[in-house]
Protein backbone atom coordinates (compact mmCIF):
# COMPACT_ATOMS: atom_id res chain seq x y z
CA UNK A 1 0.00 0.00 0.00
CA UNK A 2 1.05 3.57 -0.58
CA UNK A 3 1.81 5.57 2.48
CA UNK A 4 1.77 9.33 2.34
CA UNK A 5 4.33 11.13 4.42
CA UNK A 6 3.25 14.53 5.70
CA UNK A 7 5.68 17.30 4.90
CA UNK A 8 7.40 18.81 7.92
CA UNK A 9 6.09 22.22 8.90
CA UNK A 10 9.56 23.83 8.95
CA UNK A 11 9.57 23.66 5.13
CA UNK A 12 6.82 26.26 5.02
CA UNK A 13 8.22 28.75 7.48
CA UNK A 14 8.99 32.19 6.01
CA UNK A 15 12.71 31.73 6.51
CA UNK A 16 12.86 28.56 4.43
CA UNK A 17 10.60 29.60 1.56
CA UNK A 18 13.58 30.89 -0.37
CA UNK A 19 14.15 27.29 -1.51
CA UNK A 20 10.89 27.37 -3.43
CA UNK A 21 11.19 30.81 -4.99
CA UNK A 22 12.33 31.15 -8.58
CA UNK A 23 15.63 32.90 -8.83
CA UNK A 24 15.31 36.25 -10.55
CA UNK A 25 18.52 36.19 -12.49
CA UNK A 26 19.19 38.54 -15.34
CA UNK A 27 17.98 37.14 -18.64
CA UNK A 28 20.82 35.78 -20.71
CA UNK A 29 21.55 37.40 -24.02
CA UNK A 30 20.64 35.41 -27.09
CA UNK A 31 22.57 36.02 -30.29
CA UNK A 32 21.00 35.14 -33.64
CA UNK A 33 22.92 35.31 -36.91
CA UNK A 34 21.65 35.53 -40.48
CA UNK A 35 24.55 34.41 -42.66
CA UNK A 36 24.54 36.02 -46.13
CA UNK A 37 27.97 34.77 -47.18
CA UNK A 38 26.83 32.52 -50.04
CA UNK A 39 24.98 35.27 -51.99
CA UNK A 40 27.78 37.72 -51.08
CA UNK A 41 30.43 35.37 -52.51
CA UNK A 42 28.42 35.03 -55.72
CA UNK A 43 27.93 38.79 -56.17
CA UNK A 44 28.91 41.36 -53.54
CA UNK A 45 26.10 43.69 -54.63
CA UNK A 46 23.35 41.05 -54.51
CA UNK A 47 22.32 41.72 -50.90
CA UNK A 48 22.94 44.96 -49.06
CA UNK A 49 23.34 43.77 -45.46
CA UNK A 50 23.03 47.31 -44.10
CA UNK A 51 19.64 47.72 -45.80
CA UNK A 52 18.66 44.27 -44.49
CA UNK A 53 19.62 45.29 -40.94
CA UNK A 54 17.64 48.53 -41.27
CA UNK A 55 14.64 46.53 -42.50
CA UNK A 56 14.89 44.27 -39.44
CA UNK A 57 15.24 47.24 -37.05
CA UNK A 58 12.06 48.77 -38.44
CA UNK A 59 9.99 45.58 -38.40
CA UNK A 60 11.05 43.46 -35.41
CA UNK A 61 8.24 43.43 -32.87
CA UNK A 62 8.93 43.76 -29.14
CA UNK A 63 5.88 43.54 -26.85
CA UNK A 64 3.63 43.53 -29.93
CA UNK A 65 4.87 46.85 -31.32
CA UNK A 66 7.15 47.51 -34.28
CA UNK A 67 10.18 49.73 -33.83
CA UNK A 68 10.15 49.17 -30.05
CA UNK A 69 13.66 47.69 -29.79
CA UNK A 70 15.14 49.96 -27.12
CA UNK A 71 18.11 48.40 -25.37
CA UNK A 72 16.53 44.94 -25.45
CA UNK A 73 17.32 44.08 -29.07
CA UNK A 74 20.37 45.13 -31.07
CA UNK A 75 20.73 44.57 -34.83
CA UNK A 76 24.19 44.88 -36.37
CA UNK A 77 25.49 44.14 -39.84
CA UNK A 78 28.85 43.44 -41.40
CA UNK A 79 29.73 42.51 -44.98
CA UNK A 80 28.35 38.96 -44.88
CA UNK A 81 26.15 38.61 -41.78
CA UNK A 82 23.45 40.26 -39.72
CA UNK A 83 23.55 39.72 -35.97
CA UNK A 84 20.53 40.17 -33.70
CA UNK A 85 21.33 40.22 -29.98
CA UNK A 86 18.33 40.04 -27.65
CA UNK A 87 18.35 40.36 -23.87
CA UNK A 88 14.66 39.41 -23.68
CA UNK A 89 12.92 36.25 -24.90
CA UNK A 90 13.00 36.46 -28.69
CA UNK A 91 11.56 34.30 -31.44
CA UNK A 92 14.00 32.97 -34.00
CA UNK A 93 11.01 32.20 -36.20
CA UNK A 94 10.23 35.94 -36.45
CA UNK A 95 13.67 36.44 -38.01
CA UNK A 96 12.99 33.80 -40.66
CA UNK A 97 9.64 35.41 -41.47
CA UNK A 98 11.20 38.87 -41.81
CA UNK A 99 14.13 37.52 -43.85
CA UNK A 100 11.71 35.91 -46.30
CA UNK A 101 9.73 39.16 -46.55
CA UNK A 102 12.93 41.12 -47.22
CA UNK A 103 13.94 38.69 -49.97
CA UNK A 104 10.48 39.03 -51.52
CA UNK A 105 10.72 42.84 -51.39
CA UNK A 106 14.13 42.73 -53.08
CA UNK A 107 12.78 40.21 -55.66
CA UNK A 108 15.29 37.58 -54.56
CA UNK A 109 12.82 35.11 -53.05
CA UNK A 110 12.76 33.02 -56.26
CA UNK A 111 16.53 32.44 -56.02
CA UNK A 112 17.37 32.37 -52.32
CA UNK A 113 15.96 30.43 -49.38
CA UNK A 114 16.38 30.76 -45.62
CA UNK A 115 17.73 27.65 -43.89
CA UNK A 116 18.38 27.01 -40.20
CA UNK A 117 21.92 25.64 -39.99
CA UNK A 118 22.37 25.86 -36.19
CA UNK A 119 20.00 26.55 -33.30
CA UNK A 120 20.81 30.26 -33.46
CA UNK A 121 21.79 30.68 -37.11
CA UNK A 122 19.98 31.09 -40.39
CA UNK A 123 21.77 30.96 -43.72
CA UNK A 124 20.69 32.35 -47.09
CA UNK A 125 21.32 29.78 -49.81
CA UNK A 126 20.58 29.54 -53.48
CA UNK A 127 18.03 26.97 -54.60
CA UNK A 128 19.67 23.89 -56.11
CA UNK A 129 18.87 24.02 -59.81
CA UNK A 130 19.62 21.00 -61.95
CA UNK A 131 19.51 21.17 -65.71
CA UNK A 132 16.94 18.86 -67.22
CA UNK A 133 17.66 16.64 -70.18
CA UNK A 134 16.96 18.32 -73.49
C-alpha positions in Angstrom: 0.0 0.0 0.0 1.1 3.6 -0.6 1.8 5.6 2.5 1.8 9.3 2.3 4.3 11.1 4.4 3.3 14.5 5.7 5.7 17.3 4.9 7.4 18.8 7.9 6.1 22.2 8.9 9.6 23.8 8.9 9.6 23.7 5.1 6.8 26.3 5.0 8.2 28.7 7.5 9.0 32.2 6.0 12.7 31.7 6.5 12.9 28.6 4.4 10.6 29.6 1.6 13.6 30.9 -0.4 14.2 27.3 -1.5 10.9 27.4 -3.4 11.2 30.8 -5.0 12.3 31.1 -8.6 15.6 32.9 -8.8 15.3 36.3 -10.5 18.5 36.2 -12.5 19.2 38.5 -15.3 18.0 37.1 -18.6 20.8 35.8 -20.7 21.6 37.4 -24.0 20.6 35.4 -27.1 22.6 36.0 -30.3 21.0 35.1 -33.6 22.9 35.3 -36.9 21.7 35.5 -40.5 24.5 34.4 -42.7 24.5 36.0 -46.1 28.0 34.8 -47.2 26.8 32.5 -50.0 25.0 35.3 -52.0 27.8 37.7 -51.1 30.4 35.4 -52.5 28.4 35.0 -55.7 27.9 38.8 -56.2 28.9 41.4 -53.5 26.1 43.7 -54.6 23.4 41.1 -54.5 22.3 41.7 -50.9 22.9 45.0 -49.1 23.3 43.8 -45.5 23.0 47.3 -44.1 19.6 47.7 -45.8 18.7 44.3 -44.5 19.6 45.3 -40.9 17.6 48.5 -41.3 14.6 46.5 -42.5 14.9 44.3 -39.4 15.2 47.2 -37.0 12.1 48.8 -38.4 10.0 45.6 -38.4 11.0 43.5 -35.4 8.2 43.4 -32.9 8.9 43.8 -29.1 5.9 43.5 -26.9 3.6 43.5 -29.9 4.9 46.9 -31.3 7.2 47.5 -34.3 10.2 49.7 -33.8 10.1 49.2 -30.1 13.7 47.7 -29.8 15.1 50.0 -27.1 18.1 48.4 -25.4 16.5 44.9 -25.5 17.3 44.1 -29.1 20.4 45.1 -31.1 20.7 44.6 -34.8 24.2 44.9 -36.4 25.5 44.1 -39.8 28.9 43.4 -41.4 29.7 42.5 -45.0 28.4 39.0 -44.9 26.2 38.6 -41.8 23.5 40.3 -39.7 23.5 39.7 -36.0 20.5 40.2 -33.7 21.3 40.2 -30.0 18.3 40.0 -27.6 18.4 40.4 -23.9 14.7 39.4 -23.7 12.9 36.3 -24.9 13.0 36.5 -28.7 11.6 34.3 -31.4 14.0 33.0 -34.0 11.0 32.2 -36.2 10.2 35.9 -36.5 13.7 36.4 -38.0 13.0 33.8 -40.7 9.6 35.4 -41.5 11.2 38.9 -41.8 14.1 37.5 -43.8 11.7 35.9 -46.3 9.7 39.2 -46.5 12.9 41.1 -47.2 13.9 38.7 -50.0 10.5 39.0 -51.5 10.7 42.8 -51.4 14.1 42.7 -53.1 12.8 40.2 -55.7 15.3 37.6 -54.6 12.8 35.1 -53.0 12.8 33.0 -56.3 16.5 32.4 -56.0 17.4 32.4 -52.3 16.0 30.4 -49.4 16.4 30.8 -45.6 17.7 27.7 -43.9 18.4 27.0 -40.2 21.9 25.6 -40.0 22.4 25.9 -36.2 20.0 26.5 -33.3 20.8 30.3 -33.5 21.8 30.7 -37.1 20.0 31.1 -40.4 21.8 31.0 -43.7 20.7 32.3 -47.1 21.3 29.8 -49.8 20.6 29.5 -53.5 18.0 27.0 -54.6 19.7 23.9 -56.1 18.9 24.0 -59.8 19.6 21.0 -61.9 19.5 21.2 -65.7 16.9 18.9 -67.2 17.7 16.6 -70.2 17.0 18.3 -73.5 
